[in-house]
């Protein structure tokens, strides 16, 4: 199949790198986003997110005329939808998948669809979301046929292909990683495979749309369960006065044991979110997956409690001071090392709670952002450099193991809460 023009709907952490990589293959790409700032930034050849190598690829693609961003969808041969899929509260359940953005994207592209077009949902979604998207498209365009009614003979091809990339390595992994492609029919899968063949060097494996949706959820649920084991182990070791980092090093010397490292929780718009999609659809069956989510969701409060204990320890050693005199410095706000992404970040959640509860000065050290989130600013927190924070802090809280933090020399007398085990 020929794809002369490809449209990417949603120019965030997945959509923009995908659009740029396709454009780098000398394909005309139209990026669509409702954020005018993002559109204007991209059209200048700049980027509005932090991702290694992406700035050079976007700049070249825009300069050479292969990439252009806009607010409104335009006709194309293929449409890749890469919009958020957050939660919403419903009937007391706080983790119901919210397909509002997918629905909006479907309604937006429907007027410009034509016979022979391909629509791919890349957004991580609950099982059945691709079929729901196809239904929204069919509702908006009754003059076209879709796979759910015409099967292989449909005018429009529809498939699901979830992203499987690691922030900080997106550009490389978009090209190198295998892709799971789930078409609503065999011809849909074939068309989607041809599209990804433009830039993917990994293997493209075809399956059904529902299996492709479940594959992404399964991958991240597997990781979540393993992280939950490590996080629960750290809580147990703390109660038993055992160094969890040493324990894991020793246990991992077993040839068939590979325990992950514990942390302050789980963040990002994948591992912290995707397992709930499974739980939401099968609440009675997904018992282990639910428990893992609860363990990881509960870890930030445990860290807050440990920081409060550390403040108490400092005050006991300095009886002339009060809680208002204690300066706490939080090192790291991103959801993982060496990126700027704060989505679903346990570090940000912990910092926000500490700022709300602590009467003293709060310093935030996050080398990958230029300004604090509004909520932290309103509550009096201040973004600080490493040296400044170390010079003023009474209690230092390591929340993210950014490379900048690994060589820090801690001052004698500084009370430390290390959730990543690099200062121990």
PyMOL commands that set and color helices and strands:
alter all, ss='L'
color gray80, all
select helices_A, chain A and resi 15-24+36-43+54-63+100-110+129-140+147-153+170-176+186-196+209-239+244-251+271-281+287-317+323-325+346-357+374-378+386-392+403-405
alter helices_A, ss='H'
color red, helices_A
select strands_A, chain A and resi 5-9+28-32+67-70+78-81+87-90+93-97+118-121+157-160+179-183+204-208+328-331+362-365+382-383+395-398+415-418
alter strands_A, ss='S'
color yellow, strands_A
deselect
rebuild
show_as cartoon
